[in-house]
Amino acid sequence: MVIIAEYPQKNAMFGHLDARARVKAAREWIANTTGVALTDTEYKLYLGLFRSQVERRLA
């Protein structure tokens, strides 16, 4: 869901927010939808892991 929040839904759901507010809103959305409360650090970690995996596949 971190990836959904950052890519497909970034403009639709969170487009009016700056990066910090987007992360906060996305974390709240994830918690409300799944019951899983990610910390700011966990959110950024999962996003970074995804970006790294994409970079490795494209290289």
C-alpha atoms as an extended CHARMM CRD file, in Angstrom:
* protein
*
        59  EXT
         1         1  MET       CA              0.0000000000        0.0000000000        0.0000000000  PROA      1               0.0000000000
         2         2  VAL       CA              2.9830000000        2.3080000000        0.4240000000  PROA      2               0.0000000000
         3         3  ILE       CA              3.6500000000        1.9150000000       -3.2900000000  PROA      3               0.0000000000
         4         4  ILE       CA             -0.0070000000        2.5330000000       -4.1380000000  PROA      4               0.0000000000
         5         5  ALA       CA              0.0470000000        5.7030000000       -2.0390000000  PROA      5               0.0000000000
         6         6  GLU       CA              3.2380000000        6.9700000000       -3.6530000000  PROA      6               0.0000000000
         7         7  TYR       CA              2.5550000000        6.1220000000       -7.2780000000  PROA      7               0.0000000000
         8         8  PRO       CA             -0.9580000000        5.3360000000       -8.5950000000  PROA      8               0.0000000000
         9         9  GLN       CA             -2.7750000000        7.3530000000       -5.9190000000  PROA      9               0.0000000000
        10        10  LYS       CA             -0.2060000000       10.1010000000       -5.3930000000  PROA      10              0.0000000000
        11        11  ASN       CA             -2.1250000000       12.6270000000       -7.4770000000  PROA      11              0.0000000000
        12        12  ALA       CA             -5.6380000000       11.2550000000       -7.0180000000  PROA      12              0.0000000000
        13        13  MET       CA             -5.6670000000       10.9820000000       -3.2360000000  PROA      13              0.0000000000
        14        14  PHE       CA             -2.6560000000       12.9360000000       -2.0450000000  PROA      14              0.0000000000
        15        15  GLY       CA             -1.8300000000       15.3490000000       -4.8700000000  PROA      15              0.0000000000
        16        16  HSD       CA             -2.7290000000       18.4520000000       -2.8980000000  PROA      16              0.0000000000
        17        17  LEU       CA             -0.2060000000       17.6060000000       -0.1570000000  PROA      17              0.0000000000
        18        18  ASP       CA              3.5090000000       18.2190000000        0.1660000000  PROA      18              0.0000000000
        19        19  ALA       CA              5.7740000000       15.1920000000        0.7000000000  PROA      19              0.0000000000
        20        20  ARG       CA              5.6400000000       15.2200000000        4.5070000000  PROA      20              0.0000000000
        21        21  ALA       CA              1.8650000000       15.6230000000        4.6230000000  PROA      21              0.0000000000
        22        22  ARG       CA              1.4660000000       12.9440000000        1.9330000000  PROA      22              0.0000000000
        23        23  VAL       CA              3.3980000000       10.4240000000        4.0300000000  PROA      23              0.0000000000
        24        24  LYS       CA              1.2910000000       11.2520000000        7.0770000000  PROA      24              0.0000000000
        25        25  ALA       CA             -1.9920000000       10.9820000000        5.1490000000  PROA      25              0.0000000000
        26        26  ALA       CA             -0.8740000000        7.7630000000        3.4550000000  PROA      26              0.0000000000
        27        27  ARG       CA              0.0860000000        6.2180000000        6.8020000000  PROA      27              0.0000000000
        28        28  GLU       CA             -3.3580000000        7.1260000000        8.1690000000  PROA      28              0.0000000000
        29        29  TRP       CA             -5.0330000000        5.6810000000        5.0540000000  PROA      29              0.0000000000
        30        30  ILE       CA             -3.0560000000        2.4400000000        5.4190000000  PROA      30              0.0000000000
        31        31  ALA       CA             -3.9170000000        2.1910000000        9.1250000000  PROA      31              0.0000000000
        32        32  ASN       CA             -7.6200000000        2.8180000000        8.5040000000  PROA      32              0.0000000000
        33        33  THR       CA             -7.7520000000        0.3630000000        5.6060000000  PROA      33              0.0000000000
        34        34  THR       CA             -5.6350000000       -2.4760000000        6.9750000000  PROA      34              0.0000000000
        35        35  GLY       CA             -5.2850000000       -1.8920000000       10.7090000000  PROA      35              0.0000000000
        36        36  VAL       CA             -1.4900000000       -1.7630000000       10.2960000000  PROA      36              0.0000000000
        37        37  ALA       CA              0.0610000000        1.3790000000       11.7550000000  PROA      37              0.0000000000
        38        38  LEU       CA              3.3850000000        2.0660000000       10.0530000000  PROA      38              0.0000000000
        39        39  THR       CA              5.8610000000        4.4370000000       11.5960000000  PROA      39              0.0000000000
        40        40  ASP       CA              7.3430000000        7.1750000000        9.4510000000  PROA      40              0.0000000000
        41        41  THR       CA             10.6000000000        5.2160000000        9.3580000000  PROA      41              0.0000000000
        42        42  GLU       CA              8.8910000000        1.9900000000        8.2710000000  PROA      42              0.0000000000
        43        43  TYR       CA              7.0240000000        3.8140000000        5.5150000000  PROA      43              0.0000000000
        44        44  LYS       CA             10.2200000000        5.3360000000        4.1670000000  PROA      44              0.0000000000
        45        45  LEU       CA             12.0420000000        2.0110000000        4.4770000000  PROA      45              0.0000000000
        46        46  TYR       CA              9.4290000000        0.1380000000        2.4260000000  PROA      46              0.0000000000
        47        47  LEU       CA              9.3950000000        2.8780000000       -0.1810000000  PROA      47              0.0000000000
        48        48  GLY       CA             13.1930000000        2.8530000000       -0.3840000000  PROA      48              0.0000000000
        49        49  LEU       CA             13.3070000000       -0.9270000000       -0.7220000000  PROA      49              0.0000000000
        50        50  PHE       CA             10.8510000000       -0.7630000000       -3.6170000000  PROA      50              0.0000000000
        51        51  ARG       CA             12.8290000000        1.9640000000       -5.3750000000  PROA      51              0.0000000000
        52        52  SER       CA             16.0480000000       -0.0250000000       -4.9630000000  PROA      52              0.0000000000
        53        53  GLN       CA             14.4410000000       -3.1250000000       -6.4270000000  PROA      53              0.0000000000
        54        54  VAL       CA             13.1830000000       -1.1780000000       -9.4430000000  PROA      54              0.0000000000
        55        55  GLU       CA             16.6120000000        0.3850000000       -9.9820000000  PROA      55              0.0000000000
        56        56  ARG       CA             18.2780000000       -3.0520000000       -9.8880000000  PROA      56              0.0000000000
        57        57  ARG       CA             15.8470000000       -4.4580000000      -12.4450000000  PROA      57              0.0000000000
        58        58  LEU       CA             16.3470000000       -1.5130000000      -14.7820000000  PROA      58              0.0000000000
        59        59  ALA       CA             20.1330000000       -1.5920000000      -14.5660000000  PROA      59              0.0000000000
